[in-house]
């Protein structure tokens, strides 16, 4: 059995990445790439499980790629590509559709949330999306998968699929059982308007989130308007936890100033909200604005982005084809 660690993760190109994606996913991707082999994929086939305007999709694939690069992913270190350009993802997903069980998919809470009250109208793709995710990971025999807590159930399904495949086709250890690297802070970046909800690109008010492409002025304005109250900042964790909006500002503050929450709380205890807000706004402007500018710059050179994806696709395809060939053999396909 191969012991080599390999990281795989995917980000959907559904537009406008924000501070939650940045602190929770992208920054961690960058630090993982320092000492592990990593594959980062723009998962366009996942995006189309809900309808995407084709022109916007194309643009969003490039913009997500630009965001990867702008935050520091290095195409010479990590493989960066878009999912649909390596057709082995779809082929392995089909084989997994035949390994995975209806009963397993019926337990997926994300499908229930996303499909809403009218499940009959959800796409079949949305239903079998977790099988495709398993294919993404296992196609490369990835061992470690950085994901937010909301994807943990999907990752467990990937392990179940790997195990059942290994059993059904009598090839113990063929697929490794991928381990989640649950990113501790991914679920911690909350909406600036409601500290109990995750920061999300689908929340109606743009004031609820800091987008990576926001201008310095917008960042300052949004932090200024972030929900708070008329009391001062509490001096202990217990009271802070009762104020989700204050907790969120402190969490973001501790994350961008690279200190732990306790230390951040010590610094801010008893202060007015305007104090933390102005410090936080400064920090975010200096960290996020350059990223936004770089994304815009890269988006002006689409040929360059396409070339990055093409190179990544070539590298990914070599690994994918090799593994798919072995899978086909195990299954008995000629
Ligand atoms: N489902 C993940 C999400 O919505 C994206 C994703 C697709 C992914 N394939 C993956 C994440 C493989 C990790 C590994 O966030």
Boltz pocket constraint, residues with backbone or C-beta under 6 A from the ligand:
constraints:
  - pocket:
      binder: B
      contacts: [[A, 8], [A, 9], [A, 10], [A, 11], [A, 12], [A, 43], [A, 46], [A, 132], [A, 133], [A, 136], [A, 137], [A, 145], [A, 146], [A, 147], [A, 151], [A, 154]]
      max_distance: 6.0
